[in-house]
Amino acid sequence: MDGKRYVSPNDVETQVFPWGTIKWLSEPRVTGTDRFTMGVVLLDPGKGHARHNHPGVEEILYVVSGEGGQMIDLGGEEWTPIKAGDLVHIPPDIYHSTVNTGWEALKLMAIYAPPGPEAILRALAECRVLAPGELPGA
């Protein structure tokens, strides 16, 4: 088996966006996984990401801390409040968006199945990639 079996946040790069950061703790480049990707997402207060979808990829979001709003377009763009302990399932191909409505970071665990969107995010012009251990703003 190629890849790490135990991963610390300091072992992986940080993807920095205008709305927050992501650390992919399990992805093909880290753990050698080929069935899912798992990362920790921090959305800054009052920020969120644009409506988007992941063709052919399911997504699970688990809210670790904070509060926000989640939109899943299942025939309408209705927003649902989310908070610590909530889980959001986003079917393949469905447009969705998340926003932080609280005063502190909205911390989410994100899982993609199969992997792929993490590599697309890394390639976006708005993404700044920091080396493992490098701190944003340092």
C-alpha positions, 0 to 999 in steps of 0.5 A: 500500500502506498501512502500515509496511514496516519496523517496530521494537518501539518503533513499536508498542503493548505489550499487558501481561497478568498473565503477560507482554507481546506486541508485534504487529509486523505486524497490520492496524493496523500493516502493513495485512496481511490474511492474517496477524499476527506478534508477539513474546510474552514469558511471565514465569518460572513463568507462562502463559496459560489454555487457549483457542482461536482459531476459524477461525485457525491459529497458529504459535509459534516459540521464540526463547529460554527453555523451557516447556511446550506443550499442544495438545488433540488428544484429550487435554491432554498437555504437551510440553516446548519450547525455543529453536529449536522450532516449534509448529503449532496448527490452527484451533479447537484448544484450547491453552496455553503455560507458561514452566517456566524462570528467564528469559522465554520469548520466542516469535514468534507468527503468526496466519492470518488476523488477528483474535486480536490484536484480541480480546486487546487488548479483554480486561479483563486487557489493559493497552495501553501506547503505542508506546515506553512501558515496562511498569512505567514 
